[in-house]
Amino acid sequence: MRLKDKVAIITGAGRNIGEQTASLFAEEGAKAVVVDFDPERGNRTAEEINHRCKGAAIFVCADVSEEKSVKEMIAIAVNAYGSIDILVNNVAISDNKNIFDCTLNDFNKVLAVTLTSQFLTCKYVAEQMIEQGNGGAIVNIGSTSGFQGRDSAIAYAAAKGGVANLMRGLAVQLAPKNIRVNSVVPNKIGSPVGQEEFDPARSVPNLVGRAGTPRELAQAVLFLASDEAKFIYGENLVVDGGFSAMM
Ligand SMILES: NC(=O)c1ccc[n+]([C@@H]2O[C@H](COP(=O)([O-])OP(=O)(O)OC[C@H]3O[C@@H](n4cnc5c(N)ncnc54)[C@H](O)[C@@H]3O)[C@@H](O)[C@H]2O)c1
């Protein structure tokens, strides 16, 4: 078991990538703090995990773009399991718009949920980890959209570019506190961000010829969160079926 007795917060764990990450972490011995602002989704994930691994998950309803909500989330997690060892920042939303269709409100909302949320959770979870004195691991979910210009999703791509460099800054600033920060960078995993349905006709330009599964992405998150990655700091681990290699 690679995460035995570790306590892990996974944001946006109500479905897809976050859900599979929480589930895999629990299978590897972690206590999973399943965070989502949708109580139906979050409760379902936590119940499903507890059905298989009794007591391995709690659901915390939180909006990670709100500072107060993030602080409450951390307090509930510590109250339930005593500490926080791992943070996975998985929440994001996309605008799916070009600059002419994207309003200032759209832009600010996408940045708040996709980028500012990672600033808030990292800031307060790192404080908690430092107080505990045992270090920790943070894995922020980026996107290939953070490394390329696209003809849509202007706000999402800008936010994900910010995610990449926020991670590097955090890696540098938190390394002296024994906290490792890295990112996983997906492309085309299961359904598109913000959607539950998967369109089988969607074109998937990569070397594998199919979309990745949320489980395949979760396995990369697990690696970076585990001690197997203890010499890896400030890295963007691309999990995209070779999409970036073709660019
Ligand atoms: N799916 C892909 O193909 C893909 C590609 C590249 C990057 N990513 C990244 O992977 C991550 C997960 O993507 P996904 O497709 O599984 O997302 P998703 O939209 O399926 O799930 C996101 C979850 O986050 C929750 N959520 C949204 N806003 C929230 C908030 N403010 N507070 C708390 N919870 C909130 C939602 O309720 C949902 O359960 C994202 O960071 C995304 O940018 C995904």
The ligand as an SDF file (V2000), in Angstrom:
LIG
                    3D

 44 48  0  0  0  0  0  0  0  0999 V2000
  -11.3770   15.7650  -18.6040 N   0  0  0  0  0  0  0  0  0  0  0  0
  -10.3520   16.1070  -19.3870 C   0  0  0  0  0  0  0  0  0  0  0  0
  -10.2230   15.6890  -20.5420 O   0  0  0  0  0  0  0  0  0  0  0  0
   -9.2760   17.0350  -18.8590 C   0  0  0  0  0  0  0  0  0  0  0  0
   -8.2590   17.4940  -19.7250 C   0  0  0  0  0  0  0  0  0  0  0  0
   -7.2890   18.3480  -19.2480 C   0  0  0  0  0  0  0  0  0  0  0  0
   -7.3040   18.7320  -17.9100 C   0  0  0  0  0  0  0  0  0  0  0  0
   -8.2970   18.2630  -17.0820 N   0  0  0  0  0  0  0  0  0  0  0  0
   -8.2890   18.7210  -15.6880 C   0  0  0  0  0  0  0  0  0  0  0  0
   -8.5880   17.6480  -14.8160 O   0  0  0  0  0  0  0  0  0  0  0  0
   -9.3420   18.1200  -13.7020 C   0  0  0  0  0  0  0  0  0  0  0  0
  -10.6330   17.3260  -13.5460 C   0  0  0  0  0  0  0  0  0  0  0  0
  -11.3630   17.3590  -14.7560 O   0  0  0  0  0  0  0  0  0  0  0  0
  -12.7270   16.5400  -14.9110 P   0  0  0  0  0  0  0  0  0  0  0  0
  -13.0170   16.4500  -16.3650 O   0  0  0  0  0  0  0  0  0  0  0  0
  -12.6840   15.2880  -14.0930 O   0  0  0  0  0  0  0  0  0  0  0  0
  -13.7670   17.6030  -14.2420 O   0  0  0  0  0  0  0  0  0  0  0  0
  -15.3280   17.4650  -13.9620 P   0  0  0  0  0  0  0  0  0  0  0  0
  -15.9730   18.7330  -14.4280 O   0  0  0  0  0  0  0  0  0  0  0  0
  -15.8850   16.1870  -14.5000 O   0  0  0  0  0  0  0  0  0  0  0  0
  -15.3980   17.3650  -12.3620 O   0  0  0  0  0  0  0  0  0  0  0  0
  -15.0720   18.4650  -11.5720 C   0  0  0  0  0  0  0  0  0  0  0  0
  -15.7330   18.3340  -10.2070 C   0  0  0  0  0  0  0  0  0  0  0  0
  -15.4400   19.5410   -9.4870 O   0  0  0  0  0  0  0  0  0  0  0  0
  -16.6060   20.0070   -8.8360 C   0  0  0  0  0  0  0  0  0  0  0  0
  -16.4890   21.4600   -8.6860 N   0  0  0  0  0  0  0  0  0  0  0  0
  -16.5830   22.4060   -9.6660 C   0  0  0  0  0  0  0  0  0  0  0  0
  -16.3970   23.6300   -9.1430 N   0  0  0  0  0  0  0  0  0  0  0  0
  -16.1770   23.4690   -7.8190 C   0  0  0  0  0  0  0  0  0  0  0  0
  -15.9030   24.3620   -6.7450 C   0  0  0  0  0  0  0  0  0  0  0  0
  -15.8530   25.6930   -6.9560 N   0  0  0  0  0  0  0  0  0  0  0  0
  -15.7020   23.8550   -5.4970 N   0  0  0  0  0  0  0  0  0  0  0  0
  -15.7640   22.5090   -5.2950 C   0  0  0  0  0  0  0  0  0  0  0  0
  -16.0370   21.6190   -6.2660 N   0  0  0  0  0  0  0  0  0  0  0  0
  -16.2340   22.0910   -7.5180 C   0  0  0  0  0  0  0  0  0  0  0  0
  -17.7600   19.5720   -9.7320 C   0  0  0  0  0  0  0  0  0  0  0  0
  -18.9790   19.4610   -8.9920 O   0  0  0  0  0  0  0  0  0  0  0  0
  -17.2740   18.2210  -10.2680 C   0  0  0  0  0  0  0  0  0  0  0  0
  -17.7060   17.1350   -9.4560 O   0  0  0  0  0  0  0  0  0  0  0  0
   -9.5540   19.6110  -13.9560 C   0  0  0  0  0  0  0  0  0  0  0  0
   -8.5510   20.3590  -13.3010 O   0  0  0  0  0  0  0  0  0  0  0  0
   -9.3830   19.7400  -15.4570 C   0  0  0  0  0  0  0  0  0  0  0  0
   -8.9940   21.0370  -15.8680 O   0  0  0  0  0  0  0  0  0  0  0  0
   -9.2790   17.4400  -17.5330 C   0  0  0  0  0  0  0  0  0  0  0  0
  1  2  1  0
  2  3  2  0
  2  4  1  0
  4  5  1  0
  4 44  2  0
  5  6  2  0
  6  7  1  0
  7  8  2  0
  8  9  1  0
  8 44  1  0
  9 10  1  0
  9 42  1  0
 10 11  1  0
 11 12  1  0
 11 40  1  0
 12 13  1  0
 13 14  1  0
 14 15  2  0
 14 16  1  0
 14 17  1  0
 17 18  1  0
 18 19  2  0
 18 20  1  0
 18 21  1  0
 21 22  1  0
 22 23  1  0
 23 24  1  0
 23 38  1  0
 24 25  1  0
 25 26  1  0
 25 36  1  0
 26 27  1  0
 26 35  1  0
 27 28  2  0
 28 29  1  0
 29 30  1  0
 29 35  2  0
 30 31  1  0
 30 32  2  0
 32 33  1  0
 33 34  2  0
 34 35  1  0
 36 37  1  0
 36 38  1  0
 38 39  1  0
 40 41  1  0
 40 42  1  0
 42 43  1  0
M  CHG  2   8   1  16  -1
M  END
$$$$
